[in-house]
């Protein structure tokens, strides 16, 4: 059984920063891809950033240059540093951990950016 738990969301003013953390634990020794998705109330869930087991990263165009994903492989933890936040970044952010094509999701953490 795998547990994925996010933390670090909250309310921030436009232009501010937040750092999200996600820890995956359980019966899996290591994961392939780990990443972040987000879902605003009026939109479908979308990819924000992903980092592979080799350290390759991929970002949504909307966050390139502002967000940075990183990973602690020993702790099965992934981070998302979010800078220069905009009101349109407001969403529930979900952590995703993949192993053997199985996707495990956290319950999400709310990020609210006020203008």
N, C-alpha and C positions, 0 to 999 in steps of 0.2 A: 504494500500500500504506500502511496506517495502523497505527501502533503506539500502544498505550495502556499506560502503565506507572504503577502505583500505588506509593506509599511511605508510611511513617509508622506502620505498625501496630506492635503490641508488647503487652507485658503491663503492666497498670496496676491499681491497687487501686480498689475501688468508691469513687466520689466524685471520682476523678481526671479528668484531661483528656488527650486526644491530638489531634493534628492530622494528618489524612491529606492527601496531595497526589497529584495525577494529572496527568500530562502526555501529551497526544495529539500525535502528530507524523506526518509523512508527506506524502502527495500532496494532502491536503486543506488548503485555505487557512483555512477557519473551519468551525466546527461549529454546529449548531442547538442542541439540548439537550445538556447534560452533567450527569451525575449520579452518584449512589452507590446501590448496592444491597448487600444483605448476605444471607448464607445461613448459618444455624446448621446443625449436622450433622443435626438432626432436623426441619428445616423446609425449605419451598420458598424460593427466592430472593425477596426482597421489596424494594420501593422504600424507600430511606431519605430521599433528598432529590434534587431536580432543580432546575436553573437553566437558563432559556431564553436564547436569544440576546438577548432584550430585557431580561434581568435579573429576570424573574419567577421566584419560587421556590415550591416546594411541598415539604412535609415529611410524613412518616408521623406519625400522631398520637402514636405512642410516643416520638418524639424531639423533638417540638415544645417549644420553650423551652429545650432542652438542646444541640441541635446547630445549627450555622450553616454553610450552604453559601455559597461565594463563588467568584469566577471572575476570572481574568486573561485577557481576550479576546485581547490581543496575543500571549500565550504559549500559547494553547490549553491552559490549565491550570485545574484546578478543585480546590478545597480543601474539606475538611470538618472544621470545628472541633467537637470533641466534648467537652462538659463534663458534670459530674455523672454520670459513667458508672456503669452498673449491671451486675451480672453477666449480666442478660438481653441486654445489648448484645454479648455475646461472639459472634463470627461471623467469617467471611471476608467482607471488604468488597471489592466489585468496582466499578471505575469504568466508566462507560458514556458513550460519545460518539456522537451521532447526527448524520448528515448525509444529506439526501435520502432519508430513511426507512431508511437503512442504519445498523445498530447495530454499534458496535465495542466490544469488551470487553477489559479488562485481565485478568491472571491472578489478581488478588486479593491482598489483604494481610490477615493474620490479626490480629484484635484480641481480646485475652483480658482480661476484667475479673474480678479475684479478689474474693471477698467477705471 
